[in-house]
Amino acid sequence: MTRWHVVGIGGAGMSAVARLLAERGQVSGSDEGRWPLAEALRPLGVTVHESFDSRNVIGADVVIRSSAYGDEHPEVVAARSAGIPVWRRHDAWRYLARTRIVVAVAGTHGKTTTTAMCWAALRAGGKDPSLICGAEVRGAGGNAHVGGGTELVIEADEYDHTFLALSPAVAVVTNVEHDHVDHFPTQQDYADAFEQFALRVTPGGTLVACADDAGSRTLADRARERLRGRADVVTYGTSPDADVLIAEPLTSAGGARAEIRFDQRRITLALRVPGVHNLRNATAAVVAAHRLGVTPADAAAALADAALPARRLETLGTVGGITVVDSYAHHPTEIRADIAAVRPAGGGRIVALFQPHTPSRLRAFFDGFAEALREADVAVVAETFASARERPDPDGLAKRLAEASGALYAANVESAARALADHAVAGDVVLVLGAGDIRAAGVRLLELLASRRPA
């Protein structure tokens, strides 16, 4: 039995890999501190270490390291010194996908939600696909699922070119908008990686691409030329020339609805989650499932009751008429989409708290972040989250973003929560935005609001 050790097991990507590997062998992992996704693995027999130590790799047959940690990491050094093979995340993906029919969901925005929707849509056709997702999915019991079927639905992250390890039967691309500037310095670098991904579709497979996004549309055009006779390309969206048309979209804070015109059929798609962007995500899932034998009507019916993954417009609670919503949004486009999606009917206010995620992304898209935050009625900018990939921001960019967008600045979670409590009033939606640890500010805000209400 193979013994695996996962470096960075607390992260969304690596914890999902560990969950699937636990069905194939013995798994241990390590991270700094206690991480919920890692703790959820303990009942599966996974050994979780709460600190990094070279001794953690003793007895492992293979060590798998997160992209956040390099060759100098003490556990990686110890593994190589002991002659233990060291894999990266893409090596683990390749291993897990080698006997599967892969549905790979890629894109700058929306891939976590679309991955969860693809999984739900396939299950509507009586299939039991495995799942690797970037957030907890209701119904899966976590961010991964070991299915009994031959399909694997995977959130195909482009970071570090990881998605190029996959050869999908169905590749979904929600959009292509420059991101991860630490790995893709230019827009062209980023677009080229997505084209390489699209060309990895297996013979007879399908690329499903959004016609409403300029980058994805260009990708579809290029793929049609280069995949001709080998694989299909299907576009979807509100654009009139999309192969699958999203017609007459309606959205409110309580949900979204549209008619999907699909191969001369008309299907009603009704979601209990808001936003035209989620209608696009759901339509992509319907198309992907259909390519693997699920009827569009069955797929759409399953999505009518599907909830978004954790931290995707997740309502944390309502106190004193103030609703607090948590979102993983960390790109200007995502911020604008979420503000539009949750704005109350009748023109109620949006109070936005944004925590930038990594100094490199904030520096690259500074003007876009400032413009997006101005769409909120009140905004607060928290200090930049410094992930394991980058050092803390030495240039004070978060403070400068607050100034540029007319927002308040908060140095930490507690001060952010108190700033929100001071400015939010009944009828407001407080939108907590960011890919770091800023969710805690939303939870703390609810505590502060509850404590000031009369008994």
C-alpha positions in Angstrom: 0.0 0.0 0.0 1.4 3.4 -1.1 2.1 5.8 1.7 1.6 9.5 0.7 2.6 12.6 2.5 1.1 16.0 1.5 2.9 19.2 2.2 0.4 22.0 2.7 -2.6 19.7 3.5 -4.7 22.5 4.9 -5.2 24.2 1.6 -8.3 23.7 -0.6 -6.4 22.0 -3.4 -4.1 19.8 -1.4 -6.8 18.7 1.1 -8.9 17.5 -1.9 -6.1 15.6 -3.3 -5.5 14.0 0.1 -9.1 12.9 0.3 -9.0 11.0 -2.9 -5.6 9.5 -2.2 -6.9 8.2 1.1 -9.0 5.7 -0.8 -5.8 4.3 -2.5 -3.3 4.2 0.4 -2.1 5.7 3.7 -2.0 9.5 3.8 -0.3 11.9 6.1 0.1 15.6 5.7 1.3 18.8 7.4 0.6 22.5 7.6 1.1 25.3 10.0 -1.7 25.3 12.5 -5.1 23.7 12.5 -7.0 24.0 9.1 -10.6 23.0 8.9 -10.2 21.1 5.6 -7.3 19.2 7.0 -9.1 18.4 10.3 -12.0 17.0 8.2 -9.6 14.4 6.9 -8.8 12.8 10.3 -11.9 10.6 10.4 -10.7 9.1 7.1 -7.5 7.9 8.8 -5.3 10.7 7.5 -2.5 11.7 9.9 -2.4 15.5 10.1 0.7 17.3 11.5 0.1 20.9 12.7 3.6 22.1 11.9 6.2 21.4 9.3 9.1 19.2 10.3 11.5 17.1 8.3 10.6 14.1 10.4 7.0 14.1 9.0 8.2 12.5 5.8 9.7 9.4 7.4 8.1 6.3 6.0 6.5 8.0 3.0 6.7 6.5 -0.5 5.8 9.7 -2.2 5.8 13.3 -1.0 3.4 15.8 -2.7 4.1 19.5 -2.2 1.7 22.4 -2.7 2.7 25.1 -5.3 3.0 27.4 -2.3 6.1 25.7 -1.1 9.4 25.4 -3.0 12.4 23.1 -3.1 13.9 24.7 0.0 11.0 23.6 2.2 12.4 21.4 5.0 10.1 18.5 4.3 10.9 18.6 0.6 14.6 18.7 1.4 14.3 15.8 3.8 12.3 13.7 1.2 14.9 14.3 -1.5 17.8 13.5 0.9 16.0 10.2 1.7 15.5 9.4 -2.0 11.7 9.8 -1.7 10.0 11.0 -5.0 8.6 14.5 -4.6 5.5 15.3 -6.7 3.8 18.6 -7.3 0.0 19.0 -7.4 -0.1 18.4 -11.1 1.6 15.0 -10.7 -1.1 14.0 -8.2 -3.8 15.2 -10.6 -2.3 13.2 -13.4 -2.2 10.1 -11.2 -5.8 10.5 -10.0 -7.1 11.2 -13.5 -5.3 8.4 -15.3 -8.3 6.0 -15.5 -11.1 8.6 -15.4 -13.3 10.4 -17.8 -12.3 13.9 -16.9 -14.5 17.0 -16.8 -12.1 19.9 -16.2 -13.4 23.3 -15.3 -11.1 26.2 -15.9 -11.4 30.0 -16.0 -10.3 33.1 -14.2 -13.6 33.4 -12.4 -16.4 31.1 -11.5 -14.6 27.8 -11.8 -15.3 26.6 -8.2 -19.1 27.2 -8.6 -19.2 25.7 -12.1 -17.3 22.7 -10.9 -19.8 22.1 -8.2 -22.7 22.6 -10.7 -21.1 20.1 -13.1 -20.9 17.5 -10.4 -24.5 18.0 -9.4 -25.6 17.9 -13.1 -23.8 14.6 -13.7 -25.4 13.1 -10.6 -28.8 14.0 -12.0 -28.1 11.5 -14.8 -27.6 8.7 -12.3 -23.8 9.0 -12.4 -21.5 9.0 -9.4 -18.5 11.1 -10.4 -15.5 11.8 -8.2 -14.9 15.5 -7.4 -12.0 17.8 -6.7 -13.1 21.3 -5.9 -11.7 24.5 -4.4 -14.3 24.8 -1.7 -16.7 22.8 0.3 -19.6 21.5 -1.8 -22.9 20.8 -0.1 -23.8 17.2 -0.8 -20.2 16.1 -1.2 -19.4 16.3 2.5 -16.4 18.5 1.8 -14.3 19.8 -1.1 -13.8 16.3 -2.7 -15.8 13.2 -3.2 -14.7 9.6 -4.1 -17.3 8.4 -6.5 -18.1 4.9 -7.8 -18.3 6.0 -11.4 -15.7 6.5 -14.1 -16.0 10.3 -14.2 -13.9 12.9 -12.4 -15.0 16.5 -12.1 -12.1 18.7 -11.3 -11.5 22.4 -10.8 -8.7 22.9 -13.2 -6.6 25.6 -11.6 -4.3 27.4 -14.0 -1.9 28.6 -11.3 1.6 27.2 -11.9 0.2 25.7 -15.2 -1.3 22.9 -13.1 -4.3 22.3 -15.5 -1.9 21.2 -18.2 -1.6 17.9 -16.4 -5.1 17.0 -17.5 -6.5 15.5 -20.7 -10.2 16.2 -20.3 -13.1 14.6 -22.2 -14.9 17.8 -21.5 -13.0 21.1 -20.8 -15.1 24.1 -19.6 -13.6 27.6 -19.8 -15.8 30.2 -18.1 -13.6 33.2 -19.0 -10.0 34.2 -19.6 -8.9 37.4 -18.0 -5.3 38.1 -16.9 -4.5 36.9 -13.4 -1.7 35.3 -11.4 0.8 37.8 -12.6 3.6 36.0 -10.5 3.4 33.1 -13.1 1.9 34.9 -16.1 3.6 38.3 -16.5 1.5 39.3 -19.5 -2.1 38.7 -20.8 -0.6 36.8 -23.7 1.2 34.4 -21.4 -2.0 33.7 -19.7 -4.0 33.3 -22.9 -1.4 30.9 -24.3 -1.7 28.7 -21.2 -5.4 28.4 -21.7 -5.0 27.6 -25.4 -2.6 24.8 -24.4 -5.2 23.5 -22.0 -8.0 23.6 -24.6 -5.8 21.6 -27.0 -5.5 18.8 -24.5 -9.1 17.8 -25.0 -9.2 14.1 -25.8 -10.2 13.0 -29.4 -14.0 13.1 -29.6 -14.2 15.4 -26.6 -15.6 18.9 -26.2 -14.4 22.3 -25.3 -17.3 24.3 -23.7 -16.5 28.0 -23.7 -18.3 31.2 -22.7 -19.2 33.4 -25.7 -19.8 36.5 -23.4 -16.2 36.8 -22.3 -13.7 38.2 -24.8 -10.9 36.0 -23.8 -12.9 32.8 -23.8 -14.5 33.7 -27.1 -11.1 34.2 -28.7 -10.0 30.9 -27.2 -13.1 29.2 -28.8 -12.3 30.6 -32.2 -8.7 29.5 -32.0 -9.7 26.0 -30.7 -12.1 25.6 -33.6 -9.3 26.0 -36.0 -6.8 23.8 -34.2 -9.2 21.1 -33.0 -11.2 20.7 -36.3 -12.1 17.1 -36.9 -10.6 16.0 -33.6 -12.9 17.5 -30.9 -16.0 19.8 -30.7 -16.3 23.4 -29.5 -19.6 24.5 -28.0 -20.1 28.1 -26.9 -22.7 29.4 -24.4 -23.9 32.7 -23.1 -26.3 35.7 -23.6 -24.5 36.6 -26.8 -26.9 36.1 -29.8 -24.5 33.9 -31.7 -23.7 31.5 -28.8 -24.4 27.9 -29.7 -26.3 27.5 -26.4 -28.2 30.8 -25.8 -29.2 32.1 -22.4 -32.4 34.0 -23.3 -34.3 36.6 -21.2 -32.1 36.4 -18.1 -33.7 37.7 -14.9 -31.9 38.0 -11.6 -32.6 39.3 -8.1 -31.0 38.8 -4.7 -33.2 35.8 -4.3 -32.2 33.9 -7.4 -31.9 33.9 -11.2 -33.9 32.6 -14.1 -33.6 32.2 -17.9 -34.6 30.2 -20.9 -31.9 28.0 -22.3 -32.1 27.4 -26.0 -30.3 24.1 -26.5 -30.2 22.1 -29.8 -33.7 23.4 -30.8 -35.0 22.8 -27.3 -36.1 25.4 -24.8 -35.4 24.6 -21.2 -36.2 26.8 -18.2 -33.2 27.2 -15.9 -34.3 28.6 -12.5 -31.7 29.0 -9.7 -32.0 30.0 -6.1 -28.7 31.8 -6.3 -28.4 35.3 -7.8 -26.5 36.8 -10.7 -26.3 36.5 -14.5 -22.8 35.1 -14.0 -24.4 32.1 -12.1 -26.8 31.5 -15.0 -23.7 31.3 -17.2 -22.0 28.9 -14.8 -25.1 26.7 -14.6 -25.5 26.7 -18.4 -21.9 25.5 -18.8 -22.7 22.7 -16.4 -25.8 21.7 -18.3 -23.8 21.5 -21.6 -20.9 19.6 -20.0 -23.3 17.0 -18.5 -25.2 16.7 -21.8 -21.9 15.8 -23.5 -21.6 12.8 -21.2 -25.2 11.6 -21.6 -27.3 13.5 -19.2 -30.4 15.2 -20.6 -30.4 19.0 -20.4 -33.8 18.9 -18.7 -32.5 16.6 -15.9 -29.3 18.6 -15.4 -31.3 21.9 -15.2 -33.7 20.4 -12.7 -30.9 19.3 -10.5 -29.4 22.8 -10.5 -32.6 24.4 -9.5 -31.9 23.2 -5.9 -28.2 23.4 -6.0 -26.5 25.7 -3.4 -23.3 27.5 -4.2 -20.0 26.2 -2.6 -18.8 27.7 0.6 -17.7 31.3 0.4 -19.5 31.9 -2.9 -22.1 34.5 -2.0 -22.7 32.6 1.3 -25.1 34.4 3.7 -23.5 34.3 7.1 -26.5 35.8 8.9 -28.9 38.7 9.4 -29.0 40.9 12.5 -31.0 44.1 13.0 -31.9 44.1 9.3 -28.3 43.9 8.2 -27.4 40.9 6.0 -23.8 39.7 5.9 -22.7 37.8 2.8 -19.3 36.2 2.4 -17.6 35.9 -1.0 -14.2 34.5 -2.2 -14.0 37.3 -4.9 -10.5 38.6 -5.2 -10.4 40.1 -8.8 -12.0 43.3 -9.9 -14.4 41.5 -12.3 -15.5 39.2 -9.5 -16.1 42.1 -7.1 -18.3 44.0 -9.6 -20.3 40.8 -10.4 -21.0 40.1 -6.7 -22.0 43.7 -5.9 -24.5 43.6 -8.8 -25.8 40.2 -7.7 -26.6 41.0 -4.1 -27.7 44.6 -4.3 -31.1 44.7 -2.6 -34.2 45.3 -4.7 -35.3 48.9 -4.5 -31.8 50.3 -4.4 -30.6 49.3 -0.9 -27.0 49.9 0.0 -24.0 47.7 -0.4 -21.3 48.0 2.3 -18.2 46.2 1.0 -15.2 45.0 2.9 -12.3 43.9 0.6 -9.1 42.2 1.6 -6.6 42.1 -1.3 -5.1 38.7 -1.9 -1.3 38.9 -2.5 0.6 42.1 -3.2 1.4 41.1 -6.8 -2.3 40.8 -7.8 -3.1 44.1 -6.0 -0.2 45.9 -7.8 -1.2 44.5 -11.2 -4.9 45.4 -11.0 -4.8 48.3 -8.6 -6.9 50.7 -10.8 -9.5 48.0 -11.5 -9.9 47.3 -7.8 -10.4 51.0 -7.1 -13.0 51.3 -9.8 -14.8 48.1 -8.6 -15.0 49.3 -5.0 -16.5 52.6 -6.0 -19.6 50.6 -7.0 -20.3 49.9 -3.4 -22.1 52.6 -1.3 -19.6 52.3 1.5 -16.2 50.4 1.3 -13.6 49.2 3.7 -10.2 47.9 2.6 -8.4 45.5 4.9 -4.7 45.0 4.9 -3.4 42.7 2.1 -3.5 39.0 2.9 0.0 37.6 2.4 -0.3 34.0 1.4 2.5 31.4 1.7 3.4 32.3 -1.9 4.4 35.9 -1.2 5.9 38.1 1.5 3.7 40.8 3.2 3.2 44.0 1.1 6.1 46.4 1.9 4.6 49.3 -0.1 1.4 50.1 1.8 -0.7 49.3 -1.3 -3.8 48.5 0.7 -3.8 51.9 2.3 -3.3 53.5 -1.1 -6.2 51.5 -2.5 -8.5 52.7 0.3 -7.5 56.3 -0.6 -8.0 55.8 -4.3 -11.4 54.2 -3.9 -12.8 56.5 -1.2 -12.8 53.6 1.3 -11.8 53.3 4.9 -8.7 51.3 5.8 -8.6 48.5 8.4 -5.3 47.1 9.7 -6.8 43.7 10.8 -9.9 41.6 11.1 -11.2 43.2 14.3 -10.8 46.8 13.1 -12.5 45.8 9.9 -15.5 44.3 11.7 -15.8 47.4 13.9 -15.7 49.7 10.9 -18.5 47.8 9.3 -20.5 47.8 12.5 -20.1 51.6 12.7 -21.4 52.2 9.2 -24.0 49.5 8.4 -27.7 50.3 9.0 -30.9 48.3 8.6 -31.6 47.3 5.0 -27.9 47.2 4.1 -26.1 44.1 2.6 -22.6 43.8 3.9 -20.4 42.0 1.3 -17.2 40.5 2.7 -14.8 40.0 -0.2 -11.4 38.2 -0.4 -9.6 34.9 -0.8 -7.7 35.2 2.5 -8.9 35.0 6.1 -11.4 38.0 5.9 -14.5 35.8 6.4 -13.7 36.1 10.1 -14.6 39.8 9.9 -18.1 39.0 8.8 -18.5 36.5 11.6 -17.2 39.1 14.1 -19.5 41.7 12.6 -22.6 39.6 13.4 -21.4 39.2 17.0 -21.0 43.0 17.3 -24.4 43.7 15.8 -26.0 41.1 18.1 -24.3 42.6 21.2 -25.7 46.1 20.6 -29.3 45.0 20.1 -31.7 45.4 23.0 -32.2 42.2 25.0 
